[in-house]
Amino acid sequence: MNPTLFIKFVSVSFQKQVTYRFDCFVGIVNGFLYVFIFTSLWKALYSQFDTTMHNGYTLTAIVTYAVMVMAVRISFTMDDSIIYRKVMDGSIAMELVRPTSFFFMNLAENVGNSLFHMMARTVPIALISVFLFDIYIPFEVQRFLVFIVSFIAGYILVSMMNFIAGLLAFWFIEIFPFLLFKYAFYTFFSGGIVPIDFFPEFLKALVKLLPFQYMLYYPTTILIGRASLAEAQSIIAAQLIWIVIMGVICSLMWGAGKKKLIIQGG
Amino acid sequence: MESIKIYLTLFTTSMKARMEYKASFLFYIFAILTFYAGQFGLLFILLNRFHEIKGWSVGEMVFLYSLQAFAFGFTNLIFSQLVNFDKMIVDGEFDRVLVRPLSPLGQVIFSKFEVSTAAHLIIGSTALYFGSRYGNIDWTLYKVILFPVIITGGVLIAGGIRLMVTAVAFWTLRNRSLVHTVIFSSKEFINYPVNIYNVGMQFFLTFIFPIAFINFYPAHFFLDRSGAGLLHPLLEMGTPIVGIIVITASIFSWKAGVNHYQSTGS
């Protein structure tokens, strides 16, 4: 797909979001609510012990993790039922005749959506949090650049996960239960709430086999300085491998889905 | 009396409609159970590491969760249609409700049966069993009698809040994000004992947005715990009274909304 067209789609999807200003304000409150709950939880847990370090995290480190992982997660906000709705109302047929790649169209739509959430929600929530909580992030230009790369790789993985979940609409009339599964796995295994370092050994072994940790946990550890720059390189390499694996799954499913496609009266 | 019969017919019809697809019904329940299993899983990981949360042991936390699961389970059963109420207004479907010789609120409430209730009741009962066992609850006759009273109070609080935020749609039309924040995200607050939050938030959750009465305060009574945080012994028994206050206020706001209502004309 050519880049100008991609950017065009991104900006259309971005502008669609701008129309809902009230939703945006509520979205800030909603995101901050989670930040508040989890920072309070960690503070309460840490206050029970004299030891200041748990599983490699000081209180400042864990509060920073809680805030930043939520910031990353909110920046990754996308509408995971776009494909489902297109199948339901039959407009998916239009996508099939377009000369552009459906995957990249979908990615562009997600990016527009997420960029909006990043500017309208992540930025204010991060700013408020910096004032309210004890947060420490190392300021190194190189680290920040590496983080951006890992962040984008994580974003592509989340987008692929949603693409796969959305394609299930080609086979099933109701995909809400699948989205719920996806949400549960994503929240749990990506370190979205509790960092993987706190998981018991048997779960850590399981997490290693799954792509979820590369979506939120690893990009966040790079940002907050838990992963060294050398480690960051192997993290990004692993992310790229997962992008290839999930990319193959996406294209196989898309190929099979096109043949299977049943449109409800559309 | 005649109207009660009509409500019941509405209710059973919608229930039958949902049960039509048995496989999808069971799958949906399973998905919801997985979602909550993930939440419990994270809680167990934390408790495994930190043993307790501000003086609440695993068993007591599980009991806290059971009160919440029961209250929200029944709230979903009764007040589920309210989640998508703004759509009824925007699509003009509410006009149809108004021309019928039945209470608009009754019609809206009985027009949908939410299957997630079954999942909540499974979770609530399981949590109640393990919570009683590991939280060492001494089930006296008095407690057994008061248990359903407390749950009912919790339903009135959660349902009343739902009705109030739904009524906002009469003024703003679309209020989906607000509804989701107030109904679903705010639930996260009481996944943990309320005394982990700062005093300001405890005050808010007790007197302004009183969801602490759904599980935190009454749990003290069942677990024979003495007070912590903002707790006054009187608050332990406050749930039914607060429930009545909230539901009364919410019915007034709904009625004000209906009076204010002007069709969108669609």
Interface residues (C-beta under 8 A of the other chain):
Chain A: Y20 F22 D23 V26 G27 V29 N30 L33 Y34 F36 I37 S40 L41 K43 A44 L45 S47 Q48 F49 H54 N55 I173 E174 F176 P177 F178 L180 F181 Y183 A184 F185 T187 F188 I193 V194 F198 F199 P200 L203
Chain B: Y21 S24 F27 Y28 F30 A31 I32 T34 F35 A37 G38 G41 L42 I45 L46 N48 R49 F50 H51 E52 I53 K54 T172 R174 N175 R176 S177 L178 H180 T181 S185 S186 E188 F189 Y192 N195 I196 Y197 N198 M201
